[in-house]
Amino acid sequence: MGVFVYLPLILPLTALPVARIAAQHLHPRNAALLLTWVGATLASCSTLCLGLVMVVGTAQLPGSPLPASWSDDEVREAVPYDEVAGKLSIVALAVVFATCALTLGRHFGFRVRAHRALAAHPGGSEVAVLADEVPYAYALPGSPGRVLVSTGMLNGLNEAERGALLAHERAHLAGKHHRLLLTVQLAGCANPLLRPLRSAVGYCTERWADEEAARVTGDRRTTARAVGRAALISRRAEVPGLAAFAEAGPVPRRVAALLGPVPSAGGWPPALTTAGLAALVAAAGTAASTLSALNAAIALFLVLESATYG
């Protein structure tokens, strides 16, 4: 097992170069899915290795559930023993699970409260217009999902821009973007090195919805105007883990992208470009993290099996 068990804790650094470049060179849909899967894989490997370090490092502590034969010299030589790292890993895992639980609680708690509030709202249409002067709009997932928009937001847009706004929010529901955002948010809880992926995936899901809105309305310029105007008039609503139409972020980049050509849905740029090299670094880091975690887990399993039945 050795030093390889610690690699997945730092290999998430290899995902960071690809985050911004993916948003620039990939179709927003492909970029959002790629970054989410990379983040989820690296976070899983990181958490697994923390658990392995805890098992190895606390094997000699009173009350350890591991077999007594773990203390044999041959076993301890095969799997290095580090009590300090083991105790630190207990603290780290506790923080990981606590922050993940808090994140999930805030996310689902908001959804439950929002759906309860909408239960008394007249009409069961997909779009719920709330009498509120504070301008906001966001997609609320559920069964069924709803688009929530305030009268303050609608009053600030013309009819064509309202159509773009509603198409944008429907795209969030259809693409299940809340799942992608929640996944990378949890990945950041598991390993702080992955937190930058949250903003990258957030931007990509907004761009994805922008492109869908432009396709549905058939007018990229009107969609760009709706995004820009909504950003100017809106006040960010508290929507944990969800996507808001004009949430804080690189709105000028979104507007500029909509005023440009339709992004290609093709694959990654050639390997000898900056984007291609960044992709190779991220792919290598993800593969190395996965292999290191599996190698450490298998090695520990074999050693424990040998110590138990040998």
Secondary structure, DSSP 8 states (H G I E B T S, - for coil): -GGGGGHHHHGGGGGHHHHHHHHHHS-HHHHHHHHHHHHHHHHHHHHHHHHHHHHHHTTTSTT--S-GGGGSHHHHHHS---HHHHHHHHHHHHHHHHHHHHHHHHHHHHHHHHHHHHHTSS---SEEEE--SS--EEEE-SSS-EEEEEHHHHHTS-HHHHHHHHHHHHHHHHHTHHHHHHHHHHHHHH-GGGTHHHHHHHHHHHHHHHHHHHHHHT-HHHHHHHHHHHHHH------TTS-BTT-SS-HHHHHHHHHS----------TTSHHHHHHHHHHHHHHHHHHHHHHHHHHHHHHHHHHHH-
